[in-house]
Amino acid sequence: MKLNISVDEDTATVTLEGRLDSNSSPELEGALKDVSESPNLILDMANLAYLSSAGLRVLLGAHKQKKAMDGELVIRNANNTIQEIFDLTGFSTIFTIV
């Protein structure tokens, strides 16, 4: 998986590319710790091909952290496959998806 991170005033944007699975989820978890000071997080998933339960666990942890900071986690550009995973697991009711 490839990650691209940009940070502005109060928002970190992480662009994900490839597969977010048990092998790559620790990498995302580490990257999210690096931007943990930003209360808002945008995850751009336009080029994410696969999302496993390990990846969902990382996303849920990030969502909880941002909510505790009175911030928000926003999923952006989820393709149909990723959106279906969110819908089937009920995560589409938890996350803000645009």
CORVEN-V267124 format. One record per residue. N is the residue number from 1. RES is the residue in three letters. D_FIRST is the distance of its C-alpha to the first C-alpha in Angstrom with 2 decimals. Layout:
N;RES;D_FIRST
N;RES;D_FIRST
This chain:
1;MET;0.00
2;LYS;3.78
3;LEU;6.67
4;ASN;10.21
5;ILE;13.08
6;SER;16.70
7;VAL;19.69
8;ASP;23.17
9;GLU;26.25
10;ASP;25.20
11;THR;21.84
12;ALA;18.29
13;THR;15.84
14;VAL;12.10
15;THR;10.28
16;LEU;7.09
17;GLU;5.58
18;GLY;4.68
19;ARG;5.46
20;LEU;6.62
21;ASP;8.93
22;SER;11.12
23;ASN;9.05
24;SER;6.24
25;SER;8.95
26;PRO;10.87
27;GLU;8.52
28;LEU;8.91
29;GLU;12.46
30;GLY;13.18
31;ALA;12.16
32;LEU;14.36
33;LYS;17.09
34;ASP;17.13
35;VAL;18.02
36;SER;20.16
37;GLU;23.30
38;SER;22.51
39;PRO;24.21
40;ASN;22.25
41;LEU;18.56
42;ILE;17.10
43;LEU;13.72
44;ASP;13.18
45;MET;11.56
46;ALA;12.99
47;ASN;9.98
48;LEU;8.48
49;ALA;9.64
50;TYR;9.95
51;LEU;10.94
52;SER;12.74
53;SER;15.54
54;ALA;13.67
55;GLY;11.50
56;LEU;14.90
57;ARG;16.47
58;VAL;14.36
59;LEU;15.14
60;LEU;18.74
61;GLY;19.11
62;ALA;18.02
63;HIS;20.44
64;LYS;23.19
65;GLN;22.80
66;LYS;23.05
67;LYS;25.94
68;ALA;27.72
69;MET;27.54
70;ASP;29.05
71;GLY;25.91
72;GLU;23.61
73;LEU;20.07
74;VAL;19.60
75;ILE;17.09
76;ARG;17.23
77;ASN;16.74
78;ALA;15.74
79;ASN;16.28
80;ASN;18.89
81;THR;16.79
82;ILE;15.10
83;GLN;18.57
84;GLU;20.21
85;ILE;18.22
86;PHE;19.33
87;ASP;22.81
88;LEU;23.20
89;THR;22.23
90;GLY;24.30
91;PHE;21.56
92;SER;22.64
93;THR;25.82
94;ILE;24.19
95;PHE;21.70
96;THR;22.79
97;ILE;21.05
98;VAL;21.94
